[in-house]
Amino acid sequence: MAETSLNLTATDVRVFVPALDFEQSLRFYTLLGWTLIMKTDDNSLAELELADCRFWLQSYYVKDWANNFMFQVSVKDAAAWYTHVSKILEAEKFANARVNPPKQESYGAITTHVWDPSGVLIHFSQYLNA
């Protein structure tokens, strides 16, 4: 029997981000700069894009999972993201959302940490050797 050739080429990786309040989280991410690509009719899933990278926001929430979920966004200026997010959080009230000032990380990046309304941690990281 001849062995068939397998094509294991990956073309994309997308995470599913939990949302305690789907509409609030969707508003938060779009204000930060993500573009809504698609949303299901039942408001259970939305595809969001930033810098040609996408993720799925889902209307599903488990506190322990959300509080341990994080993802990283590589950026040109972590301090600019701190300013941007701070202004949004001053103008809009999002339960549990917060931002920390940029700090130097041991892995060679300056990172602004942002928590979304569901407790998901986003690392906006500016790599110094990039």
DSSP file (Angstrom, degrees, kcal/mol; ACC not computed):
  #  RESIDUE AA STRUCTURE BP1 BP2  ACC     N-H-->O    O-->H-N    N-H-->O    O-->H-N    TCO  KAPPA ALPHA  PHI   PSI    X-CA   Y-CA   Z-CA
    1    1 A M              0   0    0      0, 0.0     2,-0.2     0, 0.0     0, 0.0   0.000 360.0 360.0 360.0 129.6    0.0    0.0    0.0
    2    2 A A        -     0   0    0      1,-0.1     2,-0.4     0, 0.0     0, 0.0  -0.530 360.0-122.2 -77.5 137.8    1.4    3.4   -1.0
    3    3 A E        -     0   0    0     -2,-0.2     2,-0.2     1,-0.0    -1,-0.1  -0.647  25.8-133.1 -79.6 131.2    1.8    6.0    1.7
    4    4 A T        -     0   0    0     -2,-0.4     2,-0.4     1,-0.1    -1,-0.0  -0.589  20.2-112.9 -84.7 148.1    0.0    9.2    0.9
    5    5 A S        -     0   0    0     -2,-0.2     2,-0.4     1,-0.0    -1,-0.1  -0.655  28.8-143.9 -80.8 129.8    1.7   12.5    1.4
    6    6 A L        -     0   0    0     -2,-0.4     2,-0.8     2,-0.0    -1,-0.0  -0.800   1.6-149.1 -96.9 134.7    0.2   14.6    4.2
    7    7 A N        +     0   0    0     -2,-0.4    -2,-0.0     1,-0.1    -1,-0.0  -0.879  23.3 168.8-101.6 103.4    0.0   18.4    3.8
    8    8 A L        +     0   0    0     -2,-0.8     2,-0.3     2,-0.1    -1,-0.1   0.025  21.9 143.8-103.9  25.3    0.4   19.7    7.4
    9    9 A T        -     0   0    0      2,-0.0     2,-0.3     1,-0.0    -2,-0.1  -0.511  39.2-148.8 -68.5 124.1    0.8   23.3    6.4
   10   10 A A        -     0   0    0     -2,-0.3     3,-0.1     1,-0.1    -2,-0.1  -0.738  16.7-177.1 -91.6 144.4   -0.8   25.7    8.9
   11   11 A T        -     0   0    0      1,-0.4     2,-0.3    -2,-0.3    -1,-0.1   0.530  63.8  -2.6-116.3 -12.1   -2.2   28.9    7.6
   12   12 A D        -     0   0    0      2,-0.0    -1,-0.4    41,-0.0     2,-0.4  -0.968  48.8-148.5-171.5 156.6   -3.5   30.6   10.8
   13   13 A V        -     0   0    0     -2,-0.3     2,-0.4    41,-0.1    41,-0.2  -0.986  20.8-180.0-135.3 127.4   -3.9   30.2   14.6
   14   14 A R        -     0   0    0     -2,-0.4     2,-0.2    39,-0.1    41,-0.2  -0.993  14.4-146.6-131.5 134.9   -6.8   31.9   16.4
   15   15 A V        -     0   0    0     -2,-0.4    41,-2.8    39,-0.4     2,-0.6  -0.611  15.7-127.3 -94.5 158.7   -7.7   31.8   20.1
   16   16 A F  E     -a   56   0A   0     -2,-0.2    41,-0.2    39,-0.2    39,-0.0  -0.941  25.7-156.4-106.0 114.0  -11.2   31.8   21.6
   17   17 A V  E     -a   57   0A   0     39,-3.5    41,-2.8    -2,-0.6    43,-0.2  -0.779  14.1-126.2 -96.6 129.5  -11.4   34.6   24.2
   18   18 A P  E     -a   58   0A   0      0, 0.0     2,-0.4     0, 0.0    43,-0.2  -0.397  21.0-163.7 -75.3 151.5  -14.0   34.3   26.9
   19   19 A A        -     0   0    0     41,-1.5     3,-0.3    39,-0.9    41,-0.1  -0.971  18.0-168.7-138.1 122.0  -16.5   37.1   27.6
   20   20 A L  S    S+     0   0    0     -2,-0.4     2,-0.5     1,-0.3    -1,-0.1   0.933  98.2  22.8 -68.8 -48.1  -18.6   37.5   30.7
   21   21 A D  S  > S-     0   0    0      1,-0.2     4,-2.6    39,-0.1    -1,-0.3  -0.928  80.1-162.2-120.2 100.9  -20.7   40.2   29.0
   22   22 A F  H  > S+     0   0    0     -2,-0.5     4,-2.6    -3,-0.3     5,-0.2   0.885  86.5  46.0 -54.5 -49.7  -20.3   39.6   25.3
   23   23 A E  H  > S+     0   0    0      1,-0.2     4,-2.2     2,-0.2    -1,-0.2   0.883 113.4  49.7 -66.2 -38.6  -21.6   43.1   24.1
   24   24 A Q  H  > S+     0   0    0      2,-0.2     4,-2.4     1,-0.2    -1,-0.2   0.928 113.1  46.3 -65.0 -44.4  -19.4   44.9   26.7
   25   25 A S  H  X S+     0   0    0     -4,-2.6     4,-2.6     2,-0.2     5,-0.2   0.897 111.2  52.4 -64.9 -39.6  -16.3   43.0   25.7
   26   26 A L  H  X S+     0   0    0     -4,-2.6     4,-2.1    -5,-0.3    -1,-0.2   0.916 110.8  47.2 -61.7 -43.5  -17.0   43.5   22.0
   27   27 A R  H  X S+     0   0    0     -4,-2.2     4,-2.3     2,-0.2    -2,-0.2   0.904 110.9  53.0 -63.3 -42.0  -17.3   47.3   22.6
   28   28 A F  H  X S+     0   0    0     -4,-2.4     4,-1.8     1,-0.2    -2,-0.2   0.944 111.4  44.4 -58.6 -51.0  -14.1   47.2   24.6
   29   29 A Y  H  X>S+     0   0    0     -4,-2.6     5,-2.3     1,-0.2     4,-1.1   0.876 113.0  50.3 -67.2 -36.8  -12.1   45.5   21.9
   30   30 A T  H  <5S+     0   0    0     -4,-2.1     3,-0.3    -5,-0.2    -1,-0.2   0.884 109.4  51.6 -70.2 -35.3  -13.5   47.7   19.1
   31   31 A L  H  <5S+     0   0    0     -4,-2.3    -1,-0.2     1,-0.2    -2,-0.2   0.862 105.9  56.0 -65.5 -34.1  -12.7   50.8   21.1
   32   32 A L  H  <5S-     0   0    0     -4,-1.8    -1,-0.2    -5,-0.2    -2,-0.2   0.779 132.3 -91.7 -67.6 -25.6   -9.1   49.5   21.5
   33   33 A G  T  <5S+     0   0    0     -4,-1.1    -3,-0.2     1,-0.3     2,-0.1   0.380  79.1 135.8 131.9  -3.5   -8.8   49.3   17.7
   34   34 A W      < -     0   0    0     -5,-2.3     2,-0.5    16,-0.1    -1,-0.3  -0.479  48.6-132.0 -71.7 147.2   -9.9   45.8   16.7
   35   35 A T  E     -B   49   0A   0     14,-3.0    14,-2.1    -2,-0.1     2,-0.6  -0.859  14.5-124.5-100.4 132.4  -12.2   45.6   13.7
   36   36 A L  E     +B   48   0A   0     -2,-0.5    12,-0.2    12,-0.2     3,-0.1  -0.672  32.3 173.8 -75.6 118.4  -15.3   43.5   13.9
   37   37 A I  E     -     0   0A   0     10,-3.1     2,-0.3    -2,-0.6    -1,-0.2   0.849  63.9  -9.1 -91.3 -43.4  -15.1   41.0   10.9
   38   38 A M  E     -B   47   0A   0      9,-1.2     9,-2.9     2,-0.0    -1,-0.4  -0.988  53.6-168.2-157.9 144.7  -18.1   38.9   11.7
   39   39 A K  E     -B   46   0A   0     -2,-0.3     7,-0.2     7,-0.2     2,-0.0  -0.997  28.1-119.4-137.0 135.4  -20.7   38.3   14.4
   40   40 A T    >   -     0   0    0      5,-2.6     3,-1.8    -2,-0.4     5,-0.1  -0.337  25.9-115.8 -70.4 154.9  -23.2   35.5   14.7
   41   41 A D  T 3  S+     0   0    0      1,-0.3    -1,-0.1     2,-0.1     0, 0.0   0.806 116.1  52.6 -60.8 -30.9  -26.9   36.2   14.7
   42   42 A D  T 3  S-     0   0    0      3,-0.1    -1,-0.3     1,-0.0    -2,-0.1   0.340 109.9-122.1 -89.8   8.8  -27.2   34.8   18.2
   43   43 A N  S <  S+     0   0    0     -3,-1.8    -2,-0.1     2,-0.2     3,-0.1   0.854  78.7 119.4  55.4  39.5  -24.4   37.1   19.5
   44   44 A S  S    S+     0   0    0      1,-0.3    15,-2.6    14,-0.1     2,-0.3   0.573  72.7  25.4-105.5 -13.0  -22.4   34.1   20.7
   45   45 A L  E     - C   0  58A   0     13,-0.2    -5,-2.6    -5,-0.1     2,-0.4  -0.986  57.6-178.1-155.5 137.0  -19.3   34.5   18.7
   46   46 A A  E     -BC  39  57A   0     11,-2.4    11,-3.2    -2,-0.3     2,-0.5  -1.000  19.8-140.6-138.6 140.7  -17.5   37.4   17.0
   47   47 A E  E     -BC  38  56A   0     -9,-2.9   -10,-3.1    -2,-0.4    -9,-1.2  -0.890  24.8-171.8-100.2 125.5  -14.4   37.5   14.9
   48   48 A L  E     -BC  36  55A   0      7,-2.7     7,-2.0    -2,-0.5     2,-0.4  -0.897   4.7-159.8-121.2 147.8  -12.1   40.5   15.5
   49   49 A E  E     +BC  35  54A   0    -14,-2.1   -14,-3.0    -2,-0.3     2,-0.3  -0.981  15.4 168.5-133.3 139.1   -9.0   41.6   13.7
   50   50 A L  E >  S- C   0  53A   0      3,-2.7     3,-1.5    -2,-0.4   -16,-0.1  -0.955  78.4  -7.8-144.2 126.9   -6.0   43.9   14.5
   51   51 A A  T 3  S-     0   0    0     -2,-0.3     3,-0.1     1,-0.3   -17,-0.0   0.892 128.6 -55.7  55.3  44.6   -2.9   44.1   12.4
   52   52 A D  T 3  S+     0   0    0      1,-0.2     2,-0.4     0, 0.0    -1,-0.3   0.660 116.8 114.1  63.2  17.6   -4.0   41.3   10.1
   53   53 A C  E <   - C   0  50A   0     -3,-1.5    -3,-2.7   -41,-0.0     2,-0.3  -0.950  48.2-163.2-119.1 141.0   -4.3   39.0   13.2
   54   54 A R  E     + C   0  49A   0     -2,-0.4   -39,-0.4   -41,-0.2     2,-0.3  -0.857  13.7 178.3-125.8 155.7   -7.7   37.6   14.3
   55   55 A F  E     - C   0  48A   0     -7,-2.0    -7,-2.7    -2,-0.3     2,-0.5  -0.958  29.4-115.0-144.6 165.9   -9.3   36.0   17.3
   56   56 A W  E     -aC  16  47A   0    -41,-2.8   -39,-3.5    -2,-0.3     2,-0.5  -0.904  18.1-155.5-103.5 125.1  -12.7   34.8   18.3
   57   57 A L  E     -aC  17  46A   0    -11,-3.2   -11,-2.4    -2,-0.5     2,-0.4  -0.888  21.7-164.8 -94.4 127.2  -14.6   36.5   21.1
   58   58 A Q  E     -aC  18  45A   0    -41,-2.8     2,-2.2    -2,-0.5   -39,-0.9  -0.903  30.5-126.9-121.7 145.3  -17.1   34.1   22.5
   59   59 A S  S    S+     0   0    0    -15,-2.6     2,-0.3    -2,-0.4   -39,-0.1  -0.483  78.0 105.6 -83.0  67.5  -20.1   34.5   24.8
   60   60 A Y        -     0   0    0     -2,-2.2   -41,-1.5   -43,-0.2     2,-0.4  -0.985  46.0-177.2-148.7 137.0  -18.8   31.9   27.2
   61   61 A Y        +     0   0    0     -2,-0.3     2,-0.4   -43,-0.2     3,-0.1  -0.985  20.2 170.2-148.1 129.8  -17.2   32.5   30.6
   62   62 A V     >  -     0   0    0     -2,-0.4     4,-2.9     1,-0.1     3,-0.4  -0.971  30.8-141.5-131.6 119.7  -15.7   30.5   33.3
   63   63 A K  H  > S+     0   0    0     -2,-0.4     4,-2.8     1,-0.3     5,-0.2   0.883  98.7  47.8 -53.1 -50.0  -14.1   32.8   35.9
   64   64 A D  H  4 S+     0   0    0      1,-0.2     4,-0.4     2,-0.2    -1,-0.3   0.878 115.3  46.8 -61.2 -37.3  -11.0   30.7   36.6
   65   65 A W  H >4 S+     0   0    0     -3,-0.4     3,-1.2     2,-0.2     4,-0.4   0.953 113.6  46.7 -68.3 -49.8  -10.3   30.3   32.9
   66   66 A A  H >< S+     0   0    0     -4,-2.9     3,-1.0     1,-0.3    55,-0.3   0.888 110.2  53.5 -60.7 -40.0  -10.8   34.0   32.1
   67   67 A N  T 3< S+     0   0    0     -4,-2.8    -1,-0.3    -5,-0.3    -2,-0.2   0.585 115.1  41.2 -74.0  -8.4   -8.6   35.0   35.0
   68   68 A N  T <  S+     0   0    0     -3,-1.2     2,-0.4    -4,-0.4    -1,-0.2   0.296  93.7 103.1-115.5   5.3   -5.8   32.8   33.7
   69   69 A F    <   +     0   0    0     -3,-1.0    52,-2.4    -4,-0.4     2,-0.3  -0.739  43.5 158.8 -92.7 135.5   -6.3   33.6   30.0
   70   70 A M  E     -d  121   0B   0     -2,-0.4     2,-0.3    50,-0.2    52,-0.2  -0.992  17.3-173.7-150.2 155.8   -3.8   35.9   28.3
   71   71 A F  E     -d  122   0B   0     50,-1.9    52,-2.7    -2,-0.3     2,-0.4  -0.978  19.3-127.5-146.8 161.5   -2.5   36.8   24.9
   72   72 A Q  E     -d  123   0B   0     -2,-0.3     2,-0.5    50,-0.2    52,-0.2  -0.879  10.2-165.0-115.5 140.3    0.2   39.0   23.5
   73   73 A V  E     -d  124   0B   0     50,-3.5    52,-2.3    -2,-0.4     2,-0.4  -0.989  20.1-138.9-119.9 119.4    0.1   41.7   20.9
   74   74 A S  E     +d  125   0B   0     -2,-0.5     2,-0.3    50,-0.2    52,-0.2  -0.669  32.4 177.3 -79.2 128.6    3.4   42.9   19.5
   75   75 A V        -     0   0    0     50,-2.8    52,-0.4    -2,-0.4     3,-0.2  -0.836  40.7-129.0-130.9 164.5    3.4   46.6   19.1
   76   76 A K  S    S+     0   0    0     -2,-0.3     2,-0.3     1,-0.3    -1,-0.1   0.774 101.2  24.2 -81.6 -28.9    5.8   49.4   18.0
   77   77 A D     >  -     0   0    0      1,-0.1     4,-1.5    48,-0.1    -1,-0.3  -0.818  55.7-177.0-146.6  98.2    5.2   51.6   21.1
   78   78 A A  H  > S+     0   0    0     -2,-0.3     4,-1.8     1,-0.2    -1,-0.1   0.836  89.3  56.7 -64.5 -33.8    3.9   50.1   24.4
   79   79 A A  H  > S+     0   0    0      1,-0.2     4,-2.2     2,-0.2    -1,-0.2   0.882 103.7  53.1 -66.5 -37.7    3.8   53.5   26.0
   80   80 A A  H  > S+     0   0    0      1,-0.2     4,-2.6     2,-0.2    -1,-0.2   0.884 108.0  51.4 -63.8 -38.2    1.4   54.8   23.3
   81   81 A W  H  X S+     0   0    0     -4,-1.5     4,-2.8     2,-0.2     5,-0.3   0.875 107.0  53.7 -66.1 -36.9   -0.9   51.8   24.0
   82   82 A Y  H  X S+     0   0    0     -4,-1.8     4,-2.4     2,-0.2    -2,-0.2   0.941 111.7  44.8 -60.5 -46.8   -0.8   52.7   27.7
   83   83 A T  H  X S+     0   0    0     -4,-2.2     4,-2.1     2,-0.2    -2,-0.2   0.927 114.3  49.6 -62.3 -46.0   -2.0   56.2   26.8
   84   84 A H  H  X S+     0   0    0     -4,-2.6     4,-1.7     1,-0.2    -2,-0.2   0.935 114.6  42.5 -59.6 -50.6   -4.6   55.0   24.4
   85   85 A V  H  X S+     0   0    0     -4,-2.8     4,-2.6     1,-0.2     5,-0.2   0.894 111.3  56.0 -67.3 -39.7   -6.1   52.4   26.8
   86   86 A S  H  X S+     0   0    0     -4,-2.4     4,-1.7    -5,-0.3    -1,-0.2   0.912 107.4  49.4 -58.2 -43.4   -6.0   54.9   29.7
   87   87 A K  H  X S+     0   0    0     -4,-2.1     4,-1.8     2,-0.2    -1,-0.2   0.897 111.0  49.6 -63.7 -40.4   -8.0   57.4   27.7
   88   88 A I  H  X S+     0   0    0     -4,-1.7     4,-2.5     1,-0.2    -2,-0.2   0.922 111.3  48.6 -64.0 -43.8  -10.6   54.8   26.8
   89   89 A L  H  < S+     0   0    0     -4,-2.6    -1,-0.2     1,-0.2    -2,-0.2   0.775 110.7  51.5 -71.0 -25.6  -10.9   53.7   30.4
   90   90 A E  H  < S+     0   0    0     -4,-1.7    -1,-0.2    -5,-0.2    -2,-0.2   0.858 117.1  39.2 -73.3 -36.0  -11.3   57.3   31.6
   91   91 A A  H  < S+     0   0    0     -4,-1.8     2,-0.3    -5,-0.2    -2,-0.2   0.792 120.4  41.8 -84.8 -30.3  -14.1   57.9   29.0
   92   92 A E  S  < S-     0   0    0     -4,-2.5     2,-0.7    -5,-0.2    -1,-0.1  -0.896  74.6-131.6-122.3 147.2  -15.9   54.6   29.3
   93   93 A K        +     0   0    0     -2,-0.3     2,-0.5    -3,-0.0    -3,-0.1  -0.882  28.9 172.9-101.2 113.6  -16.8   52.5   32.3
   94   94 A F    >   -     0   0    0     -2,-0.7     3,-1.3    -5,-0.2    -2,-0.0  -0.981  36.3-116.8-120.5 119.2  -15.9   48.8   31.8
   95   95 A A  T 3  S-     0   0    0     -2,-0.5     3,-0.1     1,-0.3    -2,-0.0  -0.312  93.3  -6.6 -55.3 128.5  -16.3   46.5   34.8
   96   96 A N  T 3  S+     0   0    0      1,-0.2    -1,-0.3    22,-0.1     2,-0.2   0.295  96.1 135.1  71.1  -8.2  -13.0   45.1   35.9
   97   97 A A    <   +     0   0    0     -3,-1.3     2,-0.3    20,-0.1    -1,-0.2  -0.497  25.1 153.3 -73.5 140.5  -11.0   46.6   32.9
   98   98 A R  E     -E  115   0B   0     17,-1.5    17,-2.8    -2,-0.2     2,-0.3  -0.975  30.2-143.3-158.7 168.2   -7.7   48.2   33.9
   99   99 A V  E     -E  114   0B   0     -2,-0.3    15,-0.2    15,-0.2   -17,-0.0  -0.995   7.0-151.0-139.5 142.8   -4.3   49.1   32.5
  100  100 A N        -     0   0    0     13,-2.6    13,-0.4    -2,-0.3     3,-0.1  -0.874  34.1 -99.1-109.4 147.6   -0.8   49.1   34.1
  101  101 A P        -     0   0    0      0, 0.0    12,-0.3     0, 0.0    10,-0.1  -0.221  53.8 -84.4 -59.2 155.0    2.0   51.4   33.0
  102  102 A P        -     0   0    0      0, 0.0     2,-0.3     0, 0.0    10,-0.2  -0.259  51.7-174.1 -60.0 146.5    4.6   49.9   30.7
  103  103 A K  E     -F  111   0B   0      8,-1.7     8,-2.8    -3,-0.1     2,-0.3  -0.996  30.4-103.7-144.0 151.4    7.4   48.0   32.3
  104  104 A Q  E     -F  110   0B   0     -2,-0.3     2,-0.3     6,-0.2     6,-0.2  -0.566  38.4-153.2 -72.1 128.3   10.6   46.3   31.1
  105  105 A E    >   -     0   0    0      4,-3.3     3,-1.5    -2,-0.3     4,-0.4  -0.719  23.2-120.2-103.2 155.5   10.2   42.6   31.0
  106  106 A S  T 3  S+     0   0    0     -2,-0.3    -1,-0.1     1,-0.3    -2,-0.0   0.682 108.2  67.1 -67.2 -17.8   13.0   40.0   31.4
  107  107 A Y  T 3  S-     0   0    0      2,-0.1    -1,-0.3     1,-0.0     3,-0.1   0.254 123.7 -93.3 -91.2  13.7   12.3   38.6   27.9
  108  108 A G  S <  S+     0   0    0     -3,-1.5    20,-2.2     1,-0.3    21,-0.5   0.759  88.5 105.5  90.2  26.0   13.4   41.8   26.2
  109  109 A A  E     - G   0 127B   0     -4,-0.4    -4,-3.3    18,-0.2     2,-0.6  -0.964  64.1-131.4-135.6 153.0   10.2   43.8   25.8
  110  110 A I  E     -FG 104 126B   0     16,-2.5    16,-3.2    -2,-0.3     2,-0.4  -0.926  39.3-165.1 -96.7 126.7    8.5   46.8   27.3
  111  111 A T  E     -FG 103 125B   0     -8,-2.8    -8,-1.7    -2,-0.6     2,-0.6  -0.952  23.7-158.3-127.0 132.2    5.0   45.6   28.1
  112  112 A T  E     - G   0 124B   0     12,-2.4    12,-2.7    -2,-0.4     2,-0.5  -0.932  22.7-146.2 -99.3 122.9    1.7   47.4   28.9
  113  113 A H  E     - G   0 123B   0     -2,-0.6   -13,-2.6   -13,-0.4     2,-0.4  -0.797  18.4-177.6 -94.8 129.9   -0.7   45.0   30.7
  114  114 A V  E     -EG  99 122B   0      8,-2.5     8,-3.6    -2,-0.5     2,-0.5  -0.992  13.6-155.2-127.9 131.8   -4.4   45.5   30.0
  115  115 A W  E     -EG  98 121B   0    -17,-2.8   -17,-1.5    -2,-0.4     6,-0.2  -0.928  16.5-141.8-105.6 128.2   -7.2   43.5   31.6
  116  116 A D    >   -     0   0    0      4,-2.6     3,-1.9    -2,-0.5   -91,-0.1  -0.222  37.7 -87.9 -78.2 176.0  -10.4   43.3   29.6
  117  117 A P  T 3  S+     0   0    0      0, 0.0    -1,-0.1     0, 0.0   -20,-0.1   0.694 128.7  51.0 -61.1 -18.3  -13.8   43.5   31.3
  118  118 A S  T 3  S-     0   0    0   -100,-0.2   -22,-0.1     2,-0.1   -99,-0.0   0.476 123.1-100.1 -97.2  -3.2  -13.8   39.7   31.7
  119  119 A G  S <  S+     0   0    0     -3,-1.9     2,-0.2     1,-0.3   -50,-0.1   0.453  71.1 148.6  98.2   2.0  -10.4   39.5   33.4
  120  120 A V        -     0   0    0   -102,-0.2    -4,-2.6   -52,-0.1     2,-0.5  -0.519  42.7-134.6 -69.9 134.5   -8.4   38.4   30.3
  121  121 A L  E     -dG  70 115B   0    -52,-2.4   -50,-1.9   -55,-0.3     2,-0.5  -0.823  18.1-166.2 -97.9 124.6   -4.9   39.8   30.3
  122  122 A I  E     -dG  71 114B   0     -8,-3.6    -8,-2.5    -2,-0.5     2,-0.7  -0.937   7.9-152.6-109.9 129.1   -3.5   41.3   27.1
  123  123 A H  E     -dG  72 113B   0    -52,-2.7   -50,-3.5    -2,-0.5     2,-1.0  -0.904   3.5-164.9-100.3 112.4    0.2   42.0   26.9
  124  124 A F  E     -dG  73 112B   0    -12,-2.7   -12,-2.4    -2,-0.7     2,-0.5  -0.854  24.5-171.5 -94.3 100.8    1.0   44.9   24.5
  125  125 A S  E     -dG  74 111B   0    -52,-2.3   -50,-2.8    -2,-1.0     2,-0.7  -0.839  24.2-163.1-111.4 127.9    4.7   44.2   24.1
  126  126 A Q  E     - G   0 110B   0    -16,-3.2   -16,-2.5    -2,-0.5     2,-0.4  -0.917  20.7-145.0-104.0 107.7    7.3   46.3   22.3
  127  127 A Y  E >   - G   0 109B   0     -2,-0.7     3,-1.0   -52,-0.4   -18,-0.2  -0.607   1.8-152.7 -78.5 129.6   10.3   44.2   21.6
  128  128 A L  T 3  S+     0   0    0    -20,-2.2    -1,-0.1    -2,-0.4   -19,-0.1   0.757  92.1  46.4 -75.7 -25.7   13.5   46.2   22.0
  129  129 A N  T 3         0   0    0    -21,-0.5    -1,-0.2     1,-0.2   -20,-0.1   0.139 360.0 360.0-102.4  18.8   15.6   44.1   19.5
  130  130 A A    <         0   0    0     -3,-1.0    -1,-0.2     0, 0.0    -2,-0.1   0.459 360.0 360.0 -92.5 360.0   12.9   43.9   16.8
